[in-house]
C-alpha cells in the first residue's frame, strides 16, 4: 500500500508500518540486532533516530531513511 492509509480487509486493519522494532530495523538494513543496540546506545553522538515508548525503543521509518542517506553521503559510508 503506497498511500499510507489504513484499509479494512475482512475485519482486519492493514496499515503501512511507520516505525520498526530493533529486530525489524536490523533485518531491514542487514545488520545484527546487537548493532542496532549499539547505535541506539550511542544515539546522541551518531544521530541514530530512536523513540522510546516506555522502555521499548522504536525506530521511525522516515527518519531511518533520512539517517541512512546522511550516512551514505559521509566519507566512508559513515564508518
C-alpha positions in Angstrom: 0.0 0.0 0.0 1.7 3.2 -1.1 -0.6 5.9 0.2 0.0 5.0 3.9 -3.8 4.9 4.7 -5.4 2.2 6.7 -7.8 -0.1 4.9 -10.3 -2.6 6.2 -9.8 -6.1 4.9 -12.2 -8.7 6.2 -12.4 -7.1 9.6 -8.6 -6.6 9.9 -6.8 -3.3 9.6 -3.7 -3.2 7.4 -1.5 -0.2 7.8 1.9 0.5 6.5 4.5 0.5 9.3 5.7 3.9 10.3 8.1 2.5 12.9 10.2 -0.6 13.4 11.3 -2.6 16.4 15.1 -3.0 16.8 14.9 -6.5 15.3 12.8 -5.4 12.4 15.2 -2.5 11.8 18.2 -4.8 11.9 16.6 -7.1 9.3 15.7 -4.1 7.1 19.2 -2.7 6.9 21.0 -6.1 7.1 22.8 -5.7 10.4 22.5 -7.6 13.7 20.1 -6.5 16.4 23.3 -6.0 18.6 24.5 -3.4 16.1 21.1 -1.6 16.4 21.5 -1.7 20.2 25.0 -0.1 19.8 23.5 2.6 17.5 20.7 3.3 20.0 23.1 3.5 22.9 25.2 6.0 21.1 22.4 8.0 19.5 23.5 11.3 20.9 26.7 11.2 19.0 25.6 9.5 15.9 22.1 10.9 15.4 20.5 7.5 15.1 16.7 8.0 15.1 15.0 6.3 18.0 11.9 7.0 20.1 11.3 5.2 23.4 7.8 4.1 24.2 8.2 3.3 27.8 11.3 1.1 27.7 10.8 -0.1 24.2 12.8 1.6 21.5 11.2 2.1 18.1 12.8 3.5 15.0 10.6 5.8 12.8 10.9 4.6 9.2 11.1 8.0 7.6 13.8 9.2 10.0 15.7 5.9 9.5 15.7 6.5 5.7 17.0 10.1 6.2 19.7 8.9 8.6 20.9 6.2 6.2 21.1 8.7 3.3 23.1 11.0 5.5 25.5 8.2 6.4 25.9 7.2 2.8 27.0 10.8 1.9 29.6 10.9 4.6 33.1 9.8 3.6 33.4 6.0 4.0 29.7 5.5 4.3 29.6 6.6 7.9 32.3 4.3 9.3 
